[in-house]
Amino acid sequence: MSLIPGLAHAADPAPAKGNGLEAPDVEQDLAEARGSKSFASSADRTQPAARKGKAAGSAQAKAADPEYKVGLKAETTSAHGLALTSEISAEAGQALTVTIDWGDQGNTDTYDASGSGAETKPHTYAEVGTYVVTVNVADTATGTSVKNTVTVTTDGSEFTPYNPTRLLDTRDGTGAPKAAKVAPYSSARVKVGGYGKIPAGVTAVALNVTVTNTNSGGHVTAFAAGTTRPTTSNLNYEPGQTVPNLAIVPVGADGYVELYNGGWESVDLIADVTGYFTRSAASGYTAIDPARHVDTRTGLGFRKGQIAGYGTFSATIAGAGYVPYGATAVALNVTVTNPKDAGHLTVYPSGKAAPTSSNLNFSGGQTIANSVIVPIGADGKIKIRNGSWKGIDVIIDVVGYYSPASQAAYVPFQPFRRIDTRDPKLWKYGPLQGRWYIYMKMSTAYPSVKAFVMNTTVTNPKDTGFLAVAPDPNSKEAYDGGWASAPGAPSSSTLNFTPGKTVPNLVQASTGYNGIVDVFNQSDRNIDVIVDVFGLYDDF
């Protein structure tokens, strides 16, 4: 059944056919994008220890100073992991014992070495952060030892929720030098690190970015200040549109994010923060298969019936089936459908006053979705406020949650384009046909990757419908062997589209059990799909 306005995403038959990305899979792009950080301490920094039984500083101790040395090189391998290479310079055949203290609650590794050589050992930290690694090399025959240290920092960052707060509004000058539109092909700078209770040194931020007062078409790109602007985009707009989209954006070394107006006329930009990431223990992420939690059309999760104009309702999140007690924030896809008038929707934690920020904007009769990351109130609930004069229906799908018990940490990287069905260099099959799907082998070589942060965009749609993103139940071997079965279409949606309109939305896509993510066209006619990858959640 084709989607019709007001139904948002009714049940549809499973797509019968799908195409996958050609080799090389995303692993090649992923390895290049995420890279690694290196740390080193040269052998010249080796510190000799006094010989056993000799007072430190004595002539005998100094005479016994060993001449063998150890240099250290470390490289991050995952959100929590690194590989440490100890390079020893010693006499040929000298018997040595090497002990590595990883700097986390007494975890050590010990091995034997003989003469000069290098040995690499991996280690995974239970928590993200900065650690001092100490390597001790001992010659038991002479009773001497030397040591060296290197300070390392994990790649991964964990999330701290922040009460929704407006950081930028160029319409009234909030967070800007003055009230003025952002000129074409220029950026607005948004202060994140050091704002309010947000600490300096944050690595990334969850921002709801809105473009409004548009006179022509264009796009907005969010990126870390002081870095090269990527060729990807976070949202697209057309004349007269107000378009929001959630973005998880790396923060520059100076604490700023830039919002670039890629249109040929000036626009107003708004940015609202709902949380930030740091390389210190906070809340990790747990991805789940998208699950419907609230649908006011059917009475799921709340009474059946529209939310009245300027009405507010509560939804229980923690302990309600998908999200455990103790979770600090939840990742949602929120859809407004059947609105009787224009307005906006605001999602915020229970127990807090409704903020001035908004999560999505809508016009009368429009069905529109947006990703939301929102702190969970102390009572385990969130609130949803209808900022319109008239009634609306609201649909909420849960896609994941943040909690101290969750292990997956966020690793942002230089965004790259994974799919563009308009570009034969990235996709040879042309537009995604109605009721077909694309399967993307996202992390089959990286089983520790639990979710990807991606921006999905539908353009050139010929029909009304919706896009759904969900993990694939088939394995890589099933697709490679030709015996994969068509997965059933998910009941949730990622974004809704109408003929001729370009619509973006962020998705935190679970990789499921097989590391393959599907993109479904839930309409009867062709669409073009663009998928940009911005980062990942890695659990070790």
RAWOVEN-V661982 format. One record per backbone hydrogen bond with DSSP energy under -0.5 kcal/mol. NH is the residue of the N-H (numbers start at 1). CO is the residue of the C=O. If there is no record, write none. Layout:
nh=NH co=CO
nh=NH co=CO
This chain:
nh=7 co=4
nh=9 co=7
nh=16 co=435
nh=17 co=435
nh=19 co=437
nh=21 co=439
nh=26 co=441
nh=28 co=25
nh=29 co=25
nh=30 co=26
nh=31 co=27
nh=32 co=28
nh=33 co=29
nh=34 co=30
nh=35 co=31
nh=39 co=74
nh=41 co=72
nh=45 co=42
nh=46 co=43
nh=47 co=147
nh=48 co=46
nh=49 co=145
nh=52 co=143
nh=54 co=51
nh=58 co=55
nh=62 co=58
nh=63 co=59
nh=64 co=60
nh=65 co=62
nh=69 co=89
nh=71 co=87
nh=72 co=41
nh=73 co=85
nh=74 co=39
nh=75 co=83
nh=76 co=37
nh=77 co=81
nh=78 co=81
nh=82 co=123
nh=83 co=75
nh=84 co=121
nh=85 co=73
nh=86 co=84
nh=86 co=119
nh=87 co=71
nh=87 co=85
nh=88 co=86
nh=88 co=117
nh=89 co=69
nh=90 co=88
nh=94 co=91
nh=96 co=113
nh=97 co=138
nh=98 co=111
nh=99 co=136
nh=100 co=109
nh=101 co=99
nh=101 co=134
nh=102 co=100
nh=102 co=107
nh=105 co=103
nh=107 co=104
nh=109 co=100
nh=111 co=98
nh=113 co=96
nh=115 co=94
nh=116 co=90
nh=117 co=88
nh=119 co=86
nh=121 co=84
nh=123 co=82
nh=125 co=80
nh=131 co=152
nh=133 co=131
nh=133 co=150
nh=134 co=101
nh=135 co=148
nh=136 co=99
nh=136 co=134
nh=137 co=146
nh=138 co=97
nh=138 co=136
nh=139 co=144
nh=140 co=138
nh=142 co=139
nh=143 co=139
nh=144 co=139
nh=146 co=137
nh=147 co=47
nh=148 co=135
nh=150 co=133
nh=152 co=131
nh=154 co=129
nh=155 co=78
nh=156 co=79
nh=157 co=410
nh=158 co=278
nh=159 co=283
nh=160 co=276
nh=162 co=274
nh=165 co=273
nh=167 co=165
nh=167 co=271
nh=168 co=271
nh=169 co=174
nh=170 co=269
nh=172 co=169
nh=173 co=169
nh=174 co=169
nh=176 co=173
nh=180 co=170
nh=180 co=178
nh=182 co=267
nh=183 co=181
nh=185 co=261
nh=185 co=263
nh=186 co=183
nh=186 co=261
nh=188 co=259
nh=190 co=257
nh=191 co=189
nh=192 co=255
nh=193 co=255
nh=194 co=198
nh=195 co=192
nh=198 co=195
nh=199 co=197
nh=202 co=199
nh=203 co=277
nh=204 co=277
nh=205 co=249
nh=206 co=275
nh=207 co=205
nh=207 co=247
nh=208 co=272
nh=209 co=207
nh=209 co=245
nh=210 co=270
nh=211 co=243
nh=212 co=268
nh=214 co=241
nh=218 co=237
nh=220 co=235
nh=221 co=260
nh=223 co=258
nh=225 co=256
nh=227 co=224
nh=234 co=220
nh=235 co=220
nh=237 co=218
nh=240 co=214
nh=241 co=238
nh=243 co=211
nh=243 co=241
nh=245 co=209
nh=247 co=207
nh=249 co=205
nh=249 co=247
nh=251 co=203
nh=252 co=256
nh=255 co=252
nh=257 co=190
nh=258 co=223
nh=259 co=188
nh=260 co=221
nh=260 co=258
nh=261 co=186
nh=262 co=219
nh=262 co=260
nh=264 co=217
nh=267 co=182
nh=268 co=212
nh=270 co=210
nh=271 co=168
nh=272 co=208
nh=273 co=165
nh=274 co=206
nh=275 co=206
nh=276 co=160
nh=277 co=204
nh=278 co=158
nh=280 co=278
nh=283 co=159
nh=284 co=403
nh=284 co=406
nh=285 co=408
nh=286 co=401
nh=288 co=399
nh=291 co=398
nh=293 co=396
nh=294 co=396
nh=295 co=300
nh=296 co=394
nh=298 co=295
nh=299 co=295
nh=300 co=295
nh=305 co=296
nh=307 co=392
nh=308 co=306
nh=310 co=386
nh=310 co=388
nh=311 co=308
nh=313 co=384
nh=315 co=382
nh=317 co=380
nh=318 co=380
nh=319 co=323
nh=320 co=317
nh=320 co=323
nh=323 co=317
nh=327 co=324
nh=328 co=402
nh=329 co=402
nh=330 co=374
nh=331 co=400
nh=332 co=330
nh=332 co=372
nh=333 co=397
nh=334 co=370
nh=335 co=395
nh=336 co=368
nh=337 co=393
nh=339 co=366
nh=340 co=391
nh=343 co=362
nh=345 co=360
nh=346 co=385
nh=348 co=383
nh=350 co=381
nh=352 co=349
nh=359 co=345
nh=360 co=345
nh=362 co=343
nh=365 co=339
nh=366 co=363
nh=368 co=336
nh=368 co=366
nh=370 co=334
nh=372 co=332
nh=374 co=330
nh=376 co=328
nh=377 co=381
nh=380 co=377
nh=382 co=315
nh=383 co=348
nh=384 co=313
nh=385 co=346
nh=386 co=311
nh=387 co=344
nh=387 co=385
nh=388 co=386
nh=389 co=342
nh=392 co=307
nh=393 co=337
nh=395 co=335
nh=396 co=294
nh=397 co=333
nh=398 co=291
nh=399 co=331
nh=400 co=331
nh=401 co=286
nh=402 co=329
nh=403 co=284
nh=404 co=326
nh=406 co=403
nh=408 co=285
nh=409 co=538
nh=410 co=157
nh=411 co=536
nh=413 co=534
nh=414 co=33
nh=416 co=533
nh=418 co=416
nh=418 co=531
nh=419 co=531
nh=421 co=529
nh=423 co=420
nh=424 co=422
nh=426 co=423
nh=427 co=423
nh=432 co=527
nh=433 co=431
nh=435 co=521
nh=435 co=523
nh=436 co=433
nh=437 co=17
nh=438 co=519
nh=439 co=19
nh=440 co=438
nh=440 co=517
nh=441 co=439
nh=442 co=440
nh=442 co=515
nh=443 co=515
nh=446 co=443
nh=449 co=446
nh=450 co=448
nh=450 co=537
nh=451 co=537
nh=452 co=509
nh=453 co=535
nh=454 co=452
nh=454 co=507
nh=455 co=532
nh=456 co=454
nh=456 co=505
nh=457 co=530
nh=458 co=503
nh=459 co=528
nh=461 co=501
nh=462 co=526
nh=465 co=497
nh=466 co=522
nh=467 co=495
nh=468 co=520
nh=470 co=518
nh=472 co=516
nh=479 co=475
nh=480 co=476
nh=481 co=477
nh=482 co=478
nh=482 co=479
nh=483 co=478
nh=484 co=478
nh=494 co=467
nh=495 co=467
nh=497 co=465
nh=500 co=461
nh=501 co=498
nh=503 co=458
nh=503 co=501
nh=505 co=456
nh=507 co=454
nh=509 co=452
nh=509 co=507
nh=510 co=508
nh=511 co=450
nh=514 co=511
nh=515 co=511
nh=516 co=511
nh=517 co=440
nh=518 co=470
nh=519 co=438
nh=520 co=468
nh=521 co=436
nh=522 co=466
nh=522 co=520
nh=523 co=521
nh=527 co=432
nh=528 co=459
nh=530 co=457
nh=531 co=419
nh=532 co=455
nh=533 co=416
nh=534 co=453
nh=535 co=453
nh=536 co=411
nh=537 co=451
nh=538 co=409
nh=538 co=536
nh=539 co=448
